[in-house]
Amino acid sequence: MLVSRGSRSAALVAGAALLFTVSACGPDQGAETTTSAVRLYGTDGNMQNTFAAEFKEKTGLLDGMKGTTPLTPLSEDFKRRLLGVDSKLTGFLYAGETYDAVVISALAAQLAGSNKPAEIAKQINGVTNGGERCDSPATCLPLARNGVDIEYRGVSITRGGFTDAGEPSTASYATLHFDKNDQINDGKTEFVGAGDEATASTGSPPSGKKEGEGKSHSGDPLKIGGLLPRTGDLALAYPPLAAASALAIKEINAAGGVFGKPVVWLDGDDGTNPDVAKATVRKHAQDGVNVVIGAGASGISRAVLPDVVAAGLILFSPCNTDAGLSTVDDKGLYFRTAPSDILQGRALADVILRDGPHKIALVARKDSYGEGLQGNVRAELERAGFGGDKVKLYTYTPPPDPKTDRVDFTASANDIKSSGADAVLVIGYGESAQVIEALAAAGVEIAH
């Protein structure tokens, strides 16, 4: 994949401008004007129903917390199909992106007539741009088997296709609100579009091969391996990712599979830990996996990408948002269905500013995701004229083992209390619950 970084930058700037334009400026009508209580804000790493479980018996602490996440409005039919895979799902965050990543991989392999990762990679951007439009494995796979150029529009890929750099040219964001039961109040969810369809790739992929024509898969099935956070700091996000990948494999195989064979799914844990993830990648390479779906966390993808590239595999993440991954050296083998945090930084800044804060504390886990998004939010606040001593940055080191180790945020929590901040953004995963608990323990009054 030849990467055009110039078009990517234009897309992100245009999308950010659009997102800011459609949002309200100034405080919400009827918003509290007191500065005695601190408003809490979150991001895609913690704005989900499963986050409440991290607080044990402290129900109600999240009441009133709000934040943003990349999220496409999901149809009731898609939710029903997901619940058919896992009836215990309490949320659907990144489910659409995961489903689409698996389906796009299968369609690209079918068009390539090959399970060689390098050949599949050449088709991925093209699957989402130009050609005959289709929206499911059942409608797209028959076209791909006949070598027909297709334009897949699925669950999260609904407007523009991928850019030359292998990620969405457009995205959808949601503003989410926790209620008094520490659950997302769907009735308050607001959606807004971002990005620019004009920046989608116009490059032509190699011509698709008809089934059985010049195949180079040696009769082997397409193997897709999971690299998702079954354990670790991001384990709270795992259920919808697992359900969506299982649903995609089920529906691809129900539509006849790829190369006339069922697609094989090999499960794998990224552990939200580089060592665990690297071990999974090694196992996938040994088992003949062609495409790896993951990792969950941007920092984990950064850590394993050299191993993936060395093994000649594709890494396709449904939920990496680190803007820095746009320029990473991937040898054309890294793709994602999640949008860059440059756009989410603008969305978060807008949500915070609408409440009319006086001083803002930006708290982030110390890794590429946390510090990257923190920097994007700070830049957007400054661009809106809210800088200087009005914004203060804090970071914390994620615990080595979230089950036994604790985040030490006591000193920073006391500093936030004494600083008079009336807005606190917490950028993190499940462990960020300990940051909120530290704020409460320090006597910070949280607005509900």
Beta strands, then each sheet from edge to edge (+ up, - down):
strand 1: 39-42
strand 2: 66-70
strand 3: 132-134
strand 4: 150-152
strand 5: 170-177
strand 6: 190-195
strand 7: 223-227
strand 8: 264-266
strand 9: 291-294
strand 10: 314-317
strand 11: 334-336
strand 12: 360-365
strand 13: 391-396
strand 14: 423-427
sheet 1: 6+ 5- 2+ 1+ 14+ 12+ 13+
sheet 2: 3+ 4+
sheet 3: 8+ 7+ 9+ 10+ 11+
end
